[in-house]
Amino acid sequence: MGNLPELFVVIFALHAGQTVVAQTSIIGSIFANALLVLGLVIVVGATRAPDSCMRFGRKLANDTATLLLLCTFIIVLIALSLASSDPASHHVKGVSTIGAVCLLSVYVVWVIPYVRSEGGAMGESGHAPRVPLALSSALLATAGVASAFVSDWFIHALDPAIEQLGISQAFAGLVIVAIAGNAVENTTGLVLAWKRQSDLAISVVKNSVAQIAAFLYPVLVLISLTFAHTLTFALAPVYVGALALTGIAVWQVTGDGEASAFEGWALVATYVILAALTLYE
């Protein structure tokens, strides 16, 4: 549900012919969650920890890093093919479609056992749900419809804002749309980190990264096949490099199941540098 607004934003952007905004908002969401939000969550969590070190489960951190690196592999491979102008570079749409199906398959294989194991663990805690299932479903459905309307209004208001602010479509998609579309994860992760619920805070942020890279992006690639403007895994070289380095940085910082405020600030600084570069694109 946290990524539902981003889904609608990209669909409406593609329908409006704003391919640059659509594509940069997707990878911008990965950058914003994996660098900015994760970094801030680590800073807050480490600050609140008694020994100034935020600790969390290693399995989820490594699993989500694997999904992000798999998505990055497809993107880097297509970029190398385009750069070398080999025969496969003329079939980017076909390669992207196959890559999208493979990504979704791997995500499903991962997420079903993960949800079942987490559901079992939650069921053993003995805490009854505070909200009935029927009410929860109704609230989620209402929020989904509302996010669709807001996303449509957001896209229609984007062009005038870009012109008045004098910014590029790449910066609007990578920074403004990405941060606004992931406001749920931004707020939830920080609040949970402040409450010292480290595992849940990291889960919210890192699951969002995994969902965008291995579920949302490939789903949108397949959906875009029905539009006049299609979405592929072909990105500008600077974003390909940034995405590859982001995958490595996230794995290095969270792979050992603990992180300090210093590492969190390093992730935030990485995002600021990337945003500054995009501003001058």
N, C-alpha and C positions, 0 to 999 in steps of 0.2 A: 504493500500500500504506500510505503514511503517513496517508492520510485514511480508510482502511477502518474503523478503530475509530469514527470520527465517524459514518460511514454507519450502522453497527449501533446506535450510541447513539440516534440520531434515530428509527430504525425501531422499536426497543423502547420508546422514550418515547411515540411515537404509538400503538403498540399498547396501552400502559398508560394512554392518555388524557391524558398530560402534554404537551399541545400547546404550552404556554408554554415548557417546558424544551426541547422539540424545536426550536422556532423560534429561541429565543434562543441555543441552543447552536450553530446554524448561523451566525447573524450574529456570535455571539461568537467563533467560529473565525476568521472574516474579520478581526474587530478584533484578536484576539490575534496572528494571524500578520502582518497588515499593519502593526500599530503596535508591540506589545510585542516579538515575536520579531524582526521586521525591524529595529526600533530597537536591540535588544541586539546583533544580528549586526553592524550598522553600527558600533556603539561598539567592539566587539571587533576588527573588521576594521580600523578606522581607527587604533586604538591600536597594532595590530601592524604597520601599514604604516610604511615608513621616513619618509615625509613627512606622516604623520598624516592621510592621505586614502585612503579605500577606493575602489578603481576596479574597474569591472565593465562588461560589455557593455551598451550602451544598448538594443539591439533587444528583448531579453527583458523588460527593465524597462518599456518602452513598450507592448509587446504585452499583458502582464499587466494593466497599468493600463487599457488599452482594454477588456479583458474585464470587469474590475471595474466600470468606468464603465457598460458596457452593462447589467450586472445592476442597478446602481444606478438607471439610467434607468427600467427596468421598475418598480422598487419606488417611486421618486418619482412616477411617472405614476399608479400605483394609489392612492398616498396622496393625491394631489391630487384624483383622482376621488372618493374616499371623503369627503374634506373638503368638496367642493362639492356632494356628493349628486347628481351627474349620473346619467343613465340607466345608464351603464357601471358605476357603483358597485354595482349589483345583480347583476353578473356577474363578480365578482372571481375565482371559481374558474375560469371559462372563460378570462378574460384571463390568469390565471396559467398555465393549461395551454398556451395559445398561446405565451406568453412563455418557458415552459420549453423547448418544442420549438425555438423560435428560438435561445435561448441554447445549447442542445446542438448545433444545426447549426453555429453560428458557431465553437463550441469545436472541433468535429471538423475543420472547414475549417482552423483554425489549427494544431491539434496534430499532424496527420499530416505536413505538410511540416516542422514543427519537429523532430519525432522523427527523421524521415529525415535531416535535415541534421545533427542532433547525432550520430546513429548513424554517419554517414559521417565526421564529424570525429573521433569516437572510434576508428573503424576505422583511420584514417590514423596514429594515434599509435604503432602498432606494439607496444602492450602486450597480452600475452595475458591472458585472464580468469583470475583467481586461483581462481575456483570454477566447476566444470563447470555447464553449462546445466541438466542433469537435477537436480543437487543444489540449484541456485538455485531452480528451479521448486518442488521439494519443500519447501524452507524457506519460500518465499512462501505456498504453500498451507497449510502448518502454522500459520504466523503468522496467516493470515486466519481459520482456524477458531478459533484461540485468542482472537483479538480479538473474535469473536462471543460466546464464552462470557463473557469479561471484561466486555463491554458490557452483557450481560444482568444480570450480578451488580451492575454499577455502577448501573444504573437502579433495581434493587430496593433498593439501599442508600441511594439518594438521598433518598427521603422522610423516613426517620428522621433523616438528617443535617441536612436542612433544618429540621426541627422542633427538634432539639437546639441547633443553632447560631442559630436565630431569624432566618434570612435568607429573602429572597423567592425564588420560583421563577425570577424573571427574573435575579437575581444568580447563582443556582446555574448557570443555563444559560449566561449571558453570560461568566462568569469561571471558575467551578470546572470545569464540564463542558468548556468550550472549551479551557482550558489542558491539562486531563488528556487530552482526546481528541487533542490535537496535540503530545503529548510527543515524538513521533518527530522532527518538524520542529524543535521547540525545541532538542533536544540536537544533532541532526545539523548544523543551521545554525551553532550556536555553535562546535562542534568544528572545522568546516571553516573558519570565519572565523579561529579561533585558529591554524590551520595555514597561513594566508595563501592559501587557495584561494578567493579572492573571488568569482569567477564561479560556482563550484559552490555556494558558500554562499548567494549571492543567488538562484540558480536554485532551490534546494530550498525556500526560503521563499516566493518570489514565484510559483513554479509551484503551491505549495499554495494560495495566495490565489486564483489563477486557477481551479484545480480546484474549490475550494469554491464560488466565486461562479458559475462558468459550467458546471460539470459536476455536482458533488454536490448543490447546492441544487435545480437543475431536475430532476435524477433523482429526488430525494426528493419533490418536488412531484407528479411523475407516479406514483411508487409509492404515495403517500398516497391517491390516488384509490380504491384498493382497501380502504382502512381506513374505519372509522366517523368518525374524526377526521382531517380533511384538512389539508395544509400548503399555504399560499399565499404570495404575495409581499406580502401586506398586513402592514405592521408599524406599531408605535406611532410617532407623529410624531417623538419624540425620537431613536429609532433610525434613522429615515429620514434625518433631518438629519445625524446622526453618521456614517452610512454614506456620504452624499454628500461630506461634508468629508474623510472618510478617503480616498476615491478621489482627491480633489484633492491631499491631502497626500502620498500615496504617489507620485503622478505628479510632483509638484514636487520631492520629495527625490531620487528615483532616476532621473528622466527624462534627466538629463545624464550618466549613467554614472559618477558619483562622489558620495561623501558623506563628511562629516566626523563626528566623534564628537558634535559639537554637534547636528547634524541627527538623529542616532540618539537622543540623549537627548530631543529635542523629540517624537519619535514615542512614546517610552516615557511621557513626561509626559502626552501626549494620552490614552493608554490608561488611565493611573492616574486621570485626571480622569473619564473615562467610567465606569470601574469604581466610583468613589466615588459618582457620580450614581445608578448602578444599585442600589447598596447601599441607598439611601434610597427606591427606587421602591416 
